[in-house]
Amino acid sequence: MITRIFQGLAWIVVGGLLIQFYLAGAALFGATTFQPHRALGDGLAAAIVLLLVVVLLARPGRRVIGLTLTLTALTIVQIWLPSLRTGLPWVAALHVVNGVALAAVAITIALAAHQPADARISREAFLASPETG
């Protein structure tokens, strides 16, 4: 059950991140303000923290847990970057690049969430097994 929740939440985060790119573009080209982008960003930050809690309960393996920790760290950076827009605009501009990294990590997590834990054997463990050595 918790694994299904993790899988669903991971894909919701992916979808939300894709919508974020659209909302930023819509604001940039005057179709709306940046408020919807900010509001969804706040919701996604909460969803990513929830994803971290769920991944710790689901225990899908070290790789997925590590990726989720990375996603959480990137989210903290993403929230912080816009505050640098007046003093360090070149650094604040990394908000877009970090958003791409967030999407890539979130997609990797969502895809990995569908693999059974025993299918996630590492290459090193496989090569070290007596049957392959």
DOSE-693645 format. One record per residue: residue number from 1; residue in one letter; chain; x, y, z of N, C-alpha, C in turn. Coordinates in steps of 0.02 Angstrom, whole numbers, padded with zeros to 5 digits. Atoms other than C-alpha are relative to their C-alpha. Example, Ala and Ser with C-alpha at 12.3 -4.5 7.8 and 13.67 -1.06 7.14 Angstrom:
<atoms>
ATOM   n res chain  neast nnorth    nup caeast canorth   caup  ceast cnorth    cup
ATOM   1   a     A  00045 -00059  00000  00615  -00225  00390  00045  00060  00000
ATOM   2   s     A -00042 -00059 -00003  00684  -00053  00357 -00039  00055  00037
</atoms>
This chain:
<atoms>
ATOM   n res chain  neast nnorth    nup caeast canorth   caup  ceast cnorth    cup
ATOM   1   m     A  00041 -00060  00000  00000   00000  00000  00043  00063  00000
ATOM   2   i     A -00042 -00059 -00004  00135   00125  00049  00041  00009 -00063
ATOM   3   t     A -00037 -00004  00062  00231   00081 -00108 -00042  00033 -00055
ATOM   4   r     A  00045 -00030  00049  00080   00127 -00215 -00007  00075  00013
ATOM   5   i     A  00004 -00071 -00017  00064   00292 -00122  00063  00036 -00024
ATOM   6   f     A -00064 -00029  00022  00248   00326 -00155  00002  00007 -00076
ATOM   7   q     A  00000 -00003  00073  00229   00285 -00340 -00045  00056 -00025
ATOM   8   g     A  00048 -00052  00022  00076   00396 -00360  00024  00070  00016
ATOM   9   l     A -00025 -00066 -00020  00152   00541 -00264  00060  00020 -00043
ATOM  10   a     A -00058 -00016  00043  00312   00529 -00367 -00023  00026 -00068
ATOM  11   w     A  00025 -00023  00065  00213   00546 -00529 -00037  00067  00005
ATOM  12   i     A  00033 -00065 -00011  00110   00689 -00457  00053  00056  00002
ATOM  13   v     A -00054 -00049 -00003  00273   00781 -00419  00027  00013 -00070
ATOM  14   v     A -00023 -00009  00069  00333   00750 -00598 -00048  00044 -00039
ATOM  15   g     A  00051 -00039  00035  00170   00817 -00669  00000  00073  00023
ATOM  16   g     A -00001 -00068 -00027  00176   00968 -00554  00060  00040 -00024
ATOM  17   l     A -00060 -00034  00024  00354   01009 -00606 -00007  00019 -00074
ATOM  18   l     A  00011 -00018  00071  00305   01003 -00790 -00047  00059 -00006
ATOM  19   i     A  00047 -00057  00000  00160   01121 -00755  00036  00063  00021
ATOM  20   q     A -00040 -00058 -00021  00284   01236 -00667  00035  00034 -00058
ATOM  21   f     A -00033 -00030  00059  00380   01260 -00829 -00050  00039 -00042
ATOM  22   y     A  00051 -00035  00039  00220   01306 -00919 -00021  00065  00035
ATOM  23   l     A  00022 -00059 -00037  00166   01427 -00782  00053  00055 -00001
ATOM  24   a     A -00054 -00050  00004  00336   01513 -00783  00001  00032 -00069
ATOM  25   g     A  00003 -00027  00068  00327   01532 -00972 -00060  00044 -00010
ATOM  26   a     A  00061 -00041  00007  00149   01596 -00963  00009  00068  00033
ATOM  27   a     A -00012 -00063 -00035  00202   01728 -00837  00052  00042 -00038
ATOM  28   l     A -00053 -00035  00036  00357   01773 -00936 -00027  00035 -00062
ATOM  29   f     A  00028 -00029  00061  00253   01806 -01093 -00064  00038  00012
ATOM  30   g     A  00055 -00044 -00017  00118   01903 -01001 -00069 -00030  00001
ATOM  31   a     A  00066  00031 -00003 -00023   01776 -01002 -00029 -00001  00071
ATOM  32   t     A  00020  00000 -00070 -00029   01778 -00812  00056  00031  00041
ATOM  33   t     A -00054 -00023 -00045  00072   01834 -00661  00040 -00061  00022
ATOM  34   f     A -00039  00056 -00027  00203   01729 -00572 -00033 -00031  00061
ATOM  35   q     A  00033  00026 -00060  00080   01699 -00429 -00020 -00074 -00006
ATOM  36   p     A  00015  00073  00005  00015   01531 -00496  00063 -00043  00004
ATOM  37   h     A -00064  00036 -00002  00196   01475 -00520  00025 -00004  00072
ATOM  38   r     A -00020  00000 -00070  00237   01526 -00341 -00044 -00046  00042
ATOM  39   a     A  00046  00040 -00040  00082   01444 -00269  00010 -00075 -00013
ATOM  40   l     A -00012  00071  00015  00111   01279 -00360  00068 -00021  00027
ATOM  41   g     A -00066  00015 -00028  00294   01287 -00308 -00003 -00015  00074
ATOM  42   d     A  00009  00013 -00072  00242   01297 -00125 -00033 -00068  00011
ATOM  43   g     A  00033  00065 -00006  00126   01149 -00149  00047 -00057 -00017
ATOM  44   l     A -00048  00052  00019  00262   01049 -00236  00053 -00010  00053
ATOM  45   a     A -00049  00007 -00055  00385   01086 -00096 -00029 -00043  00055
ATOM  46   a     A  00033  00041 -00051  00260   01013  00027 -00006 -00072 -00023
ATOM  47   a     A  00007  00068  00027  00230   00863 -00086  00067 -00036  00000
ATOM  48   i     A -00067  00031  00001  00418   00831 -00100  00022 -00018  00071
ATOM  49   v     A -00014  00018 -00069  00438   00835  00089 -00041 -00061  00020
ATOM  50   l     A  00042  00059 -00012  00292   00713  00100  00029 -00061 -00035
ATOM  51   l     A -00031  00055  00037  00377   00606 -00033  00059 -00028  00039
ATOM  52   l     A -00056  00022 -00041  00531   00600  00078 -00023 -00043  00059
ATOM  53   v     A  00027  00039 -00056  00428   00539  00226 -00025 -00068 -00025
ATOM  54   v     A  00028  00063  00027  00339   00409  00118  00055 -00047 -00023
ATOM  55   v     A -00054  00044  00024  00501   00345  00040  00035 -00034  00059
ATOM  56   l     A -00031  00030 -00059  00572   00317  00215 -00043 -00055  00029
ATOM  57   l     A  00046  00053 -00022  00417   00215  00258 -00002 -00058 -00049
ATOM  58   a     A  00005  00052  00052  00412   00120  00093  00064 -00041 -00005
ATOM  59   r     A -00066  00032  00002  00599   00078  00100  00013 -00036 -00067
ATOM  60   p     A -00009  00031  00065  00619   00049 -00087  00073 -00015 -00018
ATOM  61   g     A -00070  00011  00014  00809   00040 -00077  00040  00064  00008
ATOM  62   r     A -00044 -00058 -00013  00958   00153 -00046  00001  00049 -00058
ATOM  63   r     A -00005 -00045  00058  00964   00222 -00223 -00060  00047 -00003
ATOM  64   v     A  00060 -00042  00004  00784   00284 -00222 -00004  00047  00060
ATOM  65   i     A -00002 -00044 -00059  00802   00352 -00045  00050  00056 -00012
ATOM  66   g     A -00051 -00051  00015  00961   00443 -00098 -00025  00050 -00052
ATOM  67   l     A  00028 -00045  00051  00875   00513 -00252 -00052  00047  00031
ATOM  68   t     A  00052 -00040 -00032  00731   00574 -00144  00031  00052  00046
ATOM  69   l     A -00037 -00049 -00040  00853   00658 -00024  00029  00054 -00045
ATOM  70   t     A -00026 -00048  00048  00934   00740 -00175 -00055  00046 -00025
ATOM  71   l     A  00057 -00040  00021  00763   00799 -00236 -00019  00051  00053
ATOM  72   t     A  00016 -00046 -00056  00729   00874 -00065  00051  00056  00005
ATOM  73   a     A -00052 -00051 -00003  00896   00965 -00064 -00006  00049 -00059
ATOM  74   l     A  00010 -00044  00058  00867   01032 -00240 -00060  00045  00009
ATOM  75   t     A  00060 -00040 -00014  00696   01092 -00183  00016  00058  00046
ATOM  76   i     A -00020 -00054 -00046  00773   01191 -00041  00038  00054 -00038
ATOM  77   v     A -00037 -00047  00041  00894   01271 -00164 -00047  00038 -00045
ATOM  78   q     A  00048 -00032  00046  00750   01306 -00284 -00040  00055  00034
ATOM  79   i     A  00038 -00050 -00038  00653   01399 -00150  00044  00060  00016
ATOM  80   w     A -00047 -00052 -00020  00808   01500 -00101  00023  00043 -00058
ATOM  81   l     A -00029 -00036  00057  00869   01551 -00275 -00035  00066 -00018
ATOM  82   p     A  00032 -00063  00019  00736   01683 -00316  00014  00058  00048
ATOM  83   s     A -00015 -00054 -00048  00782   01779 -00158  00065  00036 -00017
ATOM  84   l     A -00063 -00030  00020  00949   01817 -00240 -00006  00046 -00061
ATOM  85   r     A  00010 -00035  00064  00873   01907 -00390  00025  00072  00000
ATOM  86   t     A -00024 -00070  00001  00920   02084 -00334  00075  00004  00012
ATOM  87   g     A -00071 -00005 -00016  01092   02053 -00260  00045 -00041 -00046
ATOM  88   l     A -00039  00045  00042  01154   01908 -00367 -00043 -00029 -00056
ATOM  89   p     A  00047  00024  00051  01043   01896 -00521  00028 -00058 -00042
ATOM  90   w     A -00028  00055  00040  01165   01781 -00613 -00005 -00066  00037
ATOM  91   v     A  00010  00061 -00040  01153   01656 -00471 -00074 -00017  00003
ATOM  92   a     A  00073  00011 -00002  00964   01678 -00457 -00025 -00031 -00065
ATOM  93   a     A  00020  00028  00065  00952   01635 -00643  00008 -00076 -00002
ATOM  94   l     A -00007  00073 -00003  01006   01458 -00596 -00065 -00034  00022
ATOM  95   h     A  00067  00026 -00018  00825   01437 -00538 -00027 -00044 -00057
ATOM  96   v     A  00024  00038  00058  00785   01375 -00714  00039 -00065 -00007
ATOM  97   v     A -00043  00060  00007  00933   01255 -00722 -00016 -00049  00056
ATOM  98   n     A  00018  00043 -00056  00891   01188 -00549 -00068 -00032 -00011
ATOM  99   g     A  00066  00028  00016  00711   01164 -00607  00006 -00060 -00047
ATOM 100   v     A -00012  00057  00046  00774   01052 -00748  00028 -00059  00039
ATOM 101   a     A -00028  00053 -00041  00877   00954 -00622 -00054 -00032  00044
ATOM 102   l     A  00056  00026 -00040  00724   00937 -00510 -00043 -00048 -00041
ATOM 103   a     A  00042  00042  00043  00622   00868 -00655  00035 -00065 -00017
ATOM 104   a     A -00037  00061  00018  00759   00745 -00706  00003 -00049  00059
ATOM 105   v     A -00004  00044 -00059  00779   00678 -00529 -00069 -00028  00016
ATOM 106   a     A  00068  00023 -00015  00590   00668 -00503 -00021 -00054 -00050
ATOM 107   i     A  00017  00051  00050  00568   00570 -00666  00038 -00065  00016
ATOM 108   t     A -00039  00059 -00018  00709   00452 -00614 -00031 -00036  00060
ATOM 109   i     A  00032  00030 -00059  00624   00424 -00445 -00065 -00035 -00020
ATOM 110   a     A  00064  00029  00019  00454   00394 -00524  00009 -00064 -00040
ATOM 111   l     A -00013  00061  00038  00525   00267 -00646  00028 -00055  00044
ATOM 112   a     A -00029  00050 -00045  00627   00180 -00511 -00050 -00027  00050
ATOM 113   a     A  00050  00022 -00048  00476   00171 -00397 -00040 -00059 -00024
ATOM 114   h     A  00039  00055  00028  00397   00044 -00514  00040 -00065 -00005
ATOM 115   q     A -00040  00061  00000  00541  -00080 -00501 -00006 -00035  00067
ATOM 116   p     A  00000  00036 -00064  00525  -00216 -00369  00068  00006  00034
ATOM 117   a     A -00063 -00010 -00037  00656  -00199 -00232  00052 -00053 -00017
ATOM 118   d     A -00049  00052  00015  00736  -00366 -00275  00028  00006 -00071
ATOM 119   a     A -00024 -00011  00068  00756  -00310 -00457  00052  00055 -00003
ATOM 120   r     A -00047 -00056 -00002  00865  -00164 -00402  00069 -00022  00022
ATOM 121   i     A -00066  00024 -00020  01020  -00270 -00375  00054  00041 -00035
ATOM 122   s     A -00053 -00040  00030  01177  -00171 -00404  00044 -00042 -00045
ATOM 123   r     A -00046  00034  00046  01300  -00214 -00541  00055 -00035  00039
ATOM 124   e     A -00054  00028 -00040  01435  -00243 -00410 -00023 -00064  00036
ATOM 125   a     A  00026  00059 -00034  01326  -00364 -00312 -00011 -00057 -00049
ATOM 126   f     A  00011  00051  00051  01281  -00456 -00471  00067 -00033 -00020
ATOM 127   l     A -00065  00027  00020  01463  -00473 -00524  00035 -00038  00055
ATOM 128   a     A -00032  00033 -00056  01516  -00527 -00351 -00034 -00066  00019
ATOM 129   s     A  00036  00061 -00018  01387  -00667 -00341  00037 -00061 -00027
ATOM 130   p     A -00035  00060  00022  01456  -00845 -00354 -00023 -00026 -00068
ATOM 131   e     A  00027  00026  00063  01344  -00886 -00502  00031  00035 -00061
ATOM 132   t     A -00026 -00037  00057  01422  -00750 -00611  00076  00005  00002
ATOM 133   g     A -00071 -00011 -00007  01600  -00752 -00547  00040 -00057 -00025
</atoms>
